Every structure is written in structure tokens, then in C-alpha cells.
Amino acid sequence: MESVNQLQRKLAEYTASLYNEKILDEQFIQLQQLQDENNPDFVVEVVSLFFEDSERLLNELAKALNQTNVDFKKLDANVHQLKGSSSSIGAQTVQRVCIAFRNYCDERNVEGCLQCLQQVKNEYTLVKNKLETLFKLEKQFVDAGGSFPVV
């Protein structure tokens, strides 16, 4: 079993990689700062809501793009919502793809929208996997006797 110090180092390195790879931005740090001993699962809860909402929105986007006559206004509204929620948790890779996606909506470019949908799905899956790994590392650290904040 890894020591608290080893887990702390592993957690710090993994967290740093999320910022270095530009998967997350400073908004995620601000989210973490809202967590305290009265609400120790705050970040996990907020991110879980993001996951649920994103899955719903991605399904809505896929359905909208499968229509014969694409409702670009509705499509854009869903992309805007996904962009906002990804921004609120600091998932900047998802947010960046949503910006391009909205441009294709404005142009009424179905092919561009389909490409962006695939790209946003890929980025979302990456962010989800990375955050789930982060939460597992945090749990291992706490279970081993570590405590937050880790500097």
C-alpha cells in the first residue's frame, strides 16, 4: 500500500498534468476552493451534475443533427448550454470545441456540426475519464489518512 506522501505526490503530479495538458483551467481551482469540511463532496457532486447534464445534451445534439431539417436555433441553444456548464467546472477542452460548434450552427453547416459533435464527445469523454481518475486518487489519499488542502 502506498504511503500518504507517495499518494500526495501522485495526486499533485496528476492534478498538475490536467492543467499542463489544458484539460482544466483555473475555474476548477475556484470550484475546489468552495469545498470545505461542511460539504466535503461538493466538487464531486457538482462534476457529477455536469456529467449527467452533458450526457443529456450530447444525446439531444445527436438527435437534432439526425433530423432531416436541422433546427439550428435549438442546436445552438444546446451547444451554448454545454459550453456554459463545461466552462463552469473548468473543462476548457470541451468549452473550446463548443465555440467552434456554435460557429458552425451560425453558418448552418451540418457537416461542420457533425464533426464538432464527434469532437466534443471525444473531449467530454477524455475530461470525464481524467476527472474520475482524479477523484479516485483523492479518495485513496484521504482513505490513507491524508487531508486537504494539499499545497
Salt bridges, closest charged atoms under 4 A:
GLU2 OE1 - LYS10 NZ 3.32
GLU21 OE1 - LYS130 NZ 3.60
ASP53 OD1 - ARG56 NH2 2.64
GLU55 OE2 - LYS128 NZ 3.40
ASP76 OD1 - ARG102 NE 2.86
ASP143 OD2 - LYS139 NZ 2.72
